[in-house]
Amino acid sequence: MERYQKLYETKMPRASMGRYKKERIVYRYKDVHTDLNVGHLLWLQSGGGCDTAEIWAATSQMKKQDKESWNREFAALAGKVEKLASDSLEKNHKVSAREAFFRASTYYGFCGKRKKQVECFQAAGRLLDLPMEQVKIPFEGKHLPGYFIKTAPDNQKRKTLIFIGGGDTILEELYFLIGPAGIKRNYNLFIVEMPGQGATNLEGMVMRPDTEVPMKKIVDYVLGRPDVDPEKLAAMGLSWGGYMVPRAACFEKRLKAIVANSIILDGNIWMTEISPFGIIAKLEDTILFPIIKMFFGATMMPRLEMLKRKWGARDMKHFVEINKSFFLDPRQIECPTLLLDGENEISYSRGVEIMQEIALEAIPHPVKKRITGPKELGAGGHCQVANANFMHQVTFDWLDEVFEEQVVNN
């Protein structure tokens, strides 16, 4: 496939970690990696995935960069919140039980207790006004797991959003990032994992460049339901999902609108120029790498091991090589497209902004828009998720306008 030449006509500047450290919001710790874990938790708050007071109570008892104390305190917090949920459920206080089960699920996830995370999440899902539907889509002898959340009890065809997360998200977390916001706006929500994400990676699946292949199975399932309007079907991708969804839309023409938050046109450029992994790959076999591990290994190595596992890479050089096949041509996206990014994100790396600019120019459909989250509203970070309410507002307002315009034109 011909590559979009402008990507290579422009020298892609490297990310500036110094600028990122200077401009980022500090939630709890000066250490970037430890603080991002706290931030990740807080991003789930608007959807009911956590409570600020509970997070501060747990983190106040732990040492920074101490994984053992982190896991210990969040496991204790999860157990206490699950007990609150069980006590409420025993007395038939379903709303209180549901809310506490959801929060306990998040805390279990953040201390590595995956089985308990899923158990509490599904217990909460059964207590929704319309119980959450657990879905397993057959795919190449395995399954793509998901949850379908209806906005109404009948089978009237309604607006539906497929939501895909990033390289390190977990399926259950996606609900808190988008679920309640979509339901309040009368959208059915289908949160689902693509190959390489979450549970699929545990089954042996790895990230793949041709995301249109699994997306076809996902769209087949969604359009096979009686409660989905095929003319009002959208998909949104967050973080690495900003590659997965637009790439799929290049070939899957049944998607009537997409949201890329933020769009990734070229995996190789993203991983080697915008992200630091290209440098790490070059240093991996040198005498400097053991020194780097000595000083940064506690925070860096778990992430590198996670990336290698999810991409099916032997080492970081192989990881970089694999990403050379991850590419999409924005001229093939023929549906309305919303591009989201954050002000701090594009100042951290001009390369992120170049990707958005190229996509906005190249996408042929006339209905296309770019919205940059402002840092003065706390929406300037990665994918705007630090202010999820802002992300919800701009996303669903735009989708509403697109679908309303389509009704008028038809």
Backbone hydrogen bonds, N-H to C=O, Kabsch-Sander energy under -0.5 kcal/mol:
donor,donor_aa,acceptor,acceptor_aa,energy
5,Q,3,R,-0.8
7,L,4,Y,-2.1
8,Y,5,Q,-1.5
9,E,5,Q,-1.2
10,T,6,K,-1.2
12,M,10,T,-0.5
15,A,273,E,-1.0
16,S,348,Y,-2.7
17,M,15,A,-0.7
20,Y,16,S,-2.2
21,K,17,M,-2.8
22,K,18,G,-1.7
23,E,19,R,-2.4
24,R,20,Y,-2.0
27,Y,25,I,-0.6
35,D,31,D,-2.3
36,L,32,V,-2.2
37,N,33,H,-1.2
38,V,34,T,-1.2
39,G,35,D,-2.8
40,H,36,L,-2.9
41,L,37,N,-1.7
42,L,38,V,-2.3
43,W,39,G,-2.0
44,L,40,H,-0.5
44,L,41,L,-1.6
45,Q,42,L,-1.8
47,G,44,L,-0.6
48,G,45,Q,-2.2
49,G,44,L,-2.6
55,I,51,D,-2.1
56,W,52,T,-2.7
57,A,53,A,-2.2
58,A,54,E,-1.9
59,T,55,I,-2.9
60,S,56,W,-1.9
61,Q,58,A,-1.4
62,M,59,T,-1.3
66,D,63,K,-1.4
67,K,65,Q,-0.7
70,W,66,D,-2.2
71,N,67,K,-2.8
72,R,68,E,-2.4
73,E,69,S,-2.5
74,F,70,W,-2.2
75,A,71,N,-2.1
76,A,72,R,-2.0
77,L,73,E,-2.3
78,A,74,F,-2.5
79,G,75,A,-2.1
80,K,76,A,-1.9
81,V,77,L,-2.5
82,E,78,A,-2.6
83,K,79,G,-1.9
84,L,80,K,-1.8
85,A,81,V,-2.1
86,S,82,E,-2.7
87,D,83,K,-2.5
88,S,84,L,-2.1
89,L,85,A,-2.6
90,E,86,S,-2.3
91,K,87,D,-1.0
92,N,89,L,-1.9
93,H,88,S,-3.0
94,K,92,N,-1.3
97,A,93,H,-2.3
98,R,94,K,-2.8
99,E,95,V,-2.5
100,A,96,S,-2.2
101,F,97,A,-2.7
102,F,98,R,-2.2
103,R,99,E,-1.8
104,A,100,A,-2.8
105,S,101,F,-2.2
106,T,102,F,-1.7
107,Y,103,R,-2.1
108,Y,104,A,-2.5
109,G,105,S,-2.1
110,F,106,T,-1.8
111,C,108,Y,-1.1
112,G,109,G,-1.1
113,K,108,Y,-2.4
114,R,112,G,-1.4
117,Q,113,K,-2.1
118,V,114,R,-2.3
119,E,115,K,-2.2
120,C,116,K,-2.5
121,F,117,Q,-2.1
122,Q,118,V,-2.8
123,A,119,E,-1.9
124,A,120,C,-2.1
125,G,121,F,-2.6
126,R,122,Q,-1.8
127,L,124,A,-1.4
128,L,125,G,-1.0
132,M,125,G,-1.9
133,E,148,F,-2.6
134,Q,132,M,-0.6
135,V,146,G,-3.0
137,I,144,L,-2.4
139,F,142,K,-2.7
142,K,139,F,-2.2
144,L,137,I,-2.3
146,G,135,V,-2.4
147,Y,191,I,-2.5
148,F,133,E,-2.6
149,I,147,Y,-0.5
149,I,189,L,-3.1
150,K,148,F,-0.6
158,R,227,D,-1.5
160,T,232,K,-2.4
161,L,188,N,-2.5
162,I,234,A,-2.7
163,F,161,L,-0.5
163,F,190,F,-2.6
164,I,162,I,-0.5
164,I,236,M,-2.9
169,T,166,G,-0.5
173,E,170,I,-1.1
174,L,170,I,-1.0
174,L,171,L,-1.1
175,Y,171,L,-0.6
175,Y,172,E,-0.7
176,F,172,E,-0.6
176,F,173,E,-0.6
177,L,173,E,-1.2
178,I,174,L,-1.4
179,G,174,L,-0.6
179,G,175,Y,-2.1
182,G,178,I,-2.3
183,I,179,G,-2.4
184,K,180,P,-2.2
185,R,181,A,-0.7
185,R,182,G,-0.7
186,N,183,I,-1.9
187,Y,182,G,-2.3
188,N,159,K,-3.1
189,L,149,I,-2.4
190,F,161,L,-2.6
191,I,147,Y,-2.1
192,V,163,F,-1.6
193,E,145,P,-2.2
197,Q,194,M,-2.1
198,G,169,T,-0.6
200,T,197,Q,-1.7
201,N,197,Q,-0.8
201,N,198,G,-0.8
202,L,198,G,-1.0
203,E,199,A,-1.0
204,G,201,N,-1.4
205,M,200,T,-2.4
207,M,310,K,-2.7
211,T,209,P,-1.9
213,V,210,D,-2.0
215,M,211,T,-2.1
216,K,212,E,-1.6
217,K,213,V,-1.1
218,I,214,P,-2.0
219,V,215,M,-3.0
220,D,216,K,-2.5
221,Y,217,K,-2.1
222,V,218,I,-2.5
223,L,219,V,-2.9
224,G,220,D,-0.9
224,G,221,Y,-0.6
225,R,222,V,-1.5
228,V,225,R,-0.8
229,D,158,R,-2.4
232,K,229,D,-1.8
233,L,230,P,-0.5
234,A,160,T,-2.5
234,A,232,K,-0.6
235,A,257,A,-1.6
236,M,162,I,-2.8
237,G,259,V,-2.4
238,L,164,I,-2.3
239,S,261,N,-3.0
241,G,238,L,-2.6
242,G,239,S,-2.8
243,Y,240,W,-2.0
244,M,240,W,-1.8
245,V,241,G,-2.5
247,R,243,Y,-2.4
248,A,244,M,-2.0
249,A,245,V,-2.4
250,C,246,P,-1.1
250,C,247,R,-0.7
251,F,248,A,-1.6
252,E,248,A,-3.3
253,K,251,F,-1.2
255,L,252,E,-1.1
256,K,233,L,-2.7
257,A,233,L,-0.8
258,I,336,P,-2.2
259,V,235,A,-2.1
260,A,338,L,-2.7
261,N,237,G,-2.5
261,N,259,V,-0.6
261,N,262,S,-0.5
262,S,340,L,-0.8
263,I,260,A,-0.6
264,I,242,G,-1.7
265,L,263,I,-0.5
267,G,326,F,-3.4
268,N,323,N,-0.6
268,N,326,F,-0.6
270,W,266,D,-2.4
271,M,267,G,-2.4
272,T,268,N,-2.2
273,E,269,I,-2.6
274,I,269,I,-1.8
275,S,270,W,-2.1
277,F,271,M,-0.6
278,G,271,M,-1.1
278,G,275,S,-0.6
280,I,276,P,-2.0
281,A,277,F,-2.4
282,K,278,G,-1.5
283,L,279,I,-1.6
284,E,280,I,-1.2
286,T,283,L,-2.0
289,F,283,L,-0.6
289,F,286,T,-0.9
291,I,287,I,-0.5
292,I,288,L,-2.3
293,K,289,F,-2.7
294,M,290,P,-1.7
295,F,291,I,-1.6
296,F,292,I,-3.0
297,G,293,K,-2.0
299,T,296,F,-1.0
300,M,296,F,-3.1
301,M,297,G,-1.3
303,R,299,T,-0.5
304,L,300,M,-2.1
305,E,301,M,-2.8
306,M,302,P,-2.0
307,L,303,R,-2.4
308,K,304,L,-2.4
309,R,305,E,-2.2
310,K,306,M,-2.5
311,W,307,L,-2.2
312,G,308,K,-0.8
312,G,309,R,-0.5
313,A,308,K,-2.7
319,F,315,D,-2.1
320,V,316,M,-2.4
321,E,317,K,-2.2
322,I,318,H,-2.7
323,N,319,F,-1.7
324,K,321,E,-1.3
325,S,322,I,-1.7
326,F,323,N,-1.3
327,F,325,S,-1.0
328,L,265,L,-2.3
332,Q,329,D,-2.4
333,I,330,P,-1.4
334,E,249,A,-0.5
334,E,332,Q,-0.8
337,T,367,V,-1.7
338,L,258,I,-2.3
339,L,369,K,-3.2
340,L,260,A,-2.7
340,L,338,L,-0.5
341,D,371,I,-1.6
343,E,373,G,-2.7
344,N,380,G,-1.0
345,E,380,G,-1.8
346,I,342,G,-2.1
347,S,343,E,-1.3
348,Y,344,N,-2.2
349,S,345,E,-1.5
352,V,349,S,-1.1
353,E,349,S,-0.9
354,I,350,R,-2.2
355,M,351,G,-1.9
356,Q,352,V,-1.5
357,E,353,E,-2.7
358,I,354,I,-2.6
359,A,355,M,-2.1
360,L,356,Q,-2.7
361,E,357,E,-1.8
362,A,358,I,-2.5
363,I,359,A,-2.5
365,H,333,I,-0.8
368,K,366,P,-1.2
369,K,337,T,-1.9
371,I,339,L,-2.8
373,G,341,D,-3.4
373,G,371,I,-0.5
377,L,374,P,-1.2
378,G,375,K,-1.7
379,A,374,P,-2.0
384,Q,381,G,-1.9
385,V,382,H,-1.3
387,N,384,Q,-1.6
388,A,385,V,-0.8
390,F,387,N,-0.8
391,M,387,N,-1.7
392,H,388,A,-2.9
393,Q,389,N,-2.3
394,V,390,F,-2.4
395,T,391,M,-2.1
396,F,392,H,-2.6
397,D,393,Q,-2.1
398,W,394,V,-1.4
399,L,395,T,-2.3
400,D,396,F,-2.6
401,E,397,D,-2.0
402,V,398,W,-2.4
403,F,399,L,-2.7
404,E,400,D,-2.4
405,E,401,E,-2.1
406,Q,402,V,-1.9
407,V,403,F,-1.7
408,V,404,E,-2.0
409,N,405,E,-2.5
410,N,406,Q,-1.7
